[in-house]
Amino acid sequence: MNITSTRFGVLNVPDEALLSFPSGLLGFPEWTRYVILDHDTDAPFKWLHCAEEGSLAFVVIDPALFNENYRVTISPEARGEVEGNEADELGLAVILTIPSDDPSAVTANLRGPLLLNPRTRLCKQLVLSEDYPTRYPIFPASRHPEHGQVQPLAERTAVLQDV
């Protein structure tokens, strides 16, 4: 499948690389097919690029890389929506916000993580309680003291939990 991207030009993506978000993403319910693209081979960031709208793309990251205390409880309904069974190793990603005036002040949306089932290629954006911030700083607080205490990258990991 060819995807026309405003960022990357024309991309030839195998059909088996497509991810389906049947409910879309928050704010974008009409766009349901996406592909994950490498941002840079050495960087942990990826692009979640819409296959149907060439200008729609999000920078995403595995939250395990920056927050060891992040816990997500997967409801039976959410597991069912991605057709997950007990043997499936479901993945998790969060959408980043990168301010154009200060790219080092990157934040992650921990309230709306993306649940990914690699086996079925079905995905869902979860909506967690207000206990989780939508703008969690991913770099150490020493660079951005106004954001409060953040653990060093080497001491962090994320965990999925079933209900």
N, C-alpha and C positions, 0 to 999 in steps of 0.2 A: 504494500500500500504506500502511495506517495502522500506525504503530509507537507503542505506548504506552510512554512513558518516565517513570521516577520523577523525573528531573531537569527535563524539558522539556514534560511533558504529552503530548498526542496529536500526533504528527507525521505529516503526509501526505507520503510520500516516493515519488517515481516509481520504478517497478521498475528502470529503467535506471541508477539511482543506487546500487543494491545491489551490494555487494562480496561475493564468496564466498571463504571460507577453508576449502577442503574438509577440511583436517586440523584445523580449529579453531585456537585460540591455546593456548599452553602453559598448562595448568591449566584450560582451558575447551574440551576437544575436542568437546563436544556442541553448542556454539553456532558456527554456520558462516556466518551471514549478518549483514553489518554495513553501516553507512552512515557516511560522513564528514560531520560537521556543523561549520560555522564556529563557533568559540568567540566570536569578536568580530571584526568586520571589520578592525580595526587590529592585532590580535594574530596572531602566527604560529602560535599553538596551534590545534589542531582537536580535535574529539571523534570517536573511533572508537566508534560506538554500536551495540550488538547489536540486530538487528531482531527477534530471537526472545525476548530476556529484557530487559525494560524497565529493570532495575536495573544492567545490565552495560554500562559505558562506560569508555573509557580516553582520557586526554589524550595526543595525539600531536603530533609536530613533525618537520619535515624536518631531518635532522642537518646538512645543508649550512649551516644558519643559525648553527651554533655550534661546529663542529669541522672545520677544513680537512684534518686528517690522517686522518680516518675513511675507511678503505678497506674495501669489502666485495667479496669475490670470489664471483661467482654461478656455481655449479656447473651443468653441463648438466642434471642432475636437477632442480634448483630451477627453472631456466628452463623446463624441460618441464612442471613442475607448474602453472605459471602460463600455459602455452601461449605462451611468448614466442618470437618469432623475432628475427632480427638487426635488423629494421627497428623493432621495438618500443622505445619509450623507457620502460623500466621505472622505477618510482618507488620511493622508499625513505622510510620513516618509522620513528621510534623512540617507544616508550612512555615517558611521563614519570611520575615519582613526585613528588607535591607534598605535603610534610609539612604537616599541619594546624597544627602549632605554629610553623612558620617557612616560609611559602609562598615566601620568597626563596631557600630552599635546594633548589630544584628539581633533580632528577637525571634523567638519561636512561639507559635500558637499551640500551647499545651492543652487548651480547652477543646480544640477540634482536630484531634489526630486522625490520620488516615489508616484504616485497617485494610491490609492487603493479604489475599490468599493466592500465593504463587501457583498452586495447583489448578485452581479454577479460573484465575485471572480476574475474579470478582473482588470489588473493593467497596468500601463504605467510609464516609466521613462520619466519625462519631461526634457527639456533642456531650461533653462532660459537664460536671457541676461547676458552679462559679468559683469553687475552691481552686481551680486551675486557671492560671493567667493566660491571656491571649498574647501578651508581649513579655515573654520570659527571656532575659538576656542570656545568650549562649557563651559569651566570653567572660573571663574572670572579672570580678568586681573591681580589681585594682585598676582596670582600664576605664571603668565606668562606675565610680563610687556612688553615684546617685541611684543606681539600681539595687543597692543592698548587697548582701552576702551571697556569693555564688561559689560553688566548689570548683577546684581545679579540674580541667578536662580529664586528666588521668584517673581521677577518683569517681567517675560517673558511669552509670548504666541504667537502662530502662527495663521494665518487666511487664509482661502481659499476664493477666490473671483471669481465670475463668470464674464465672459466678457459681 
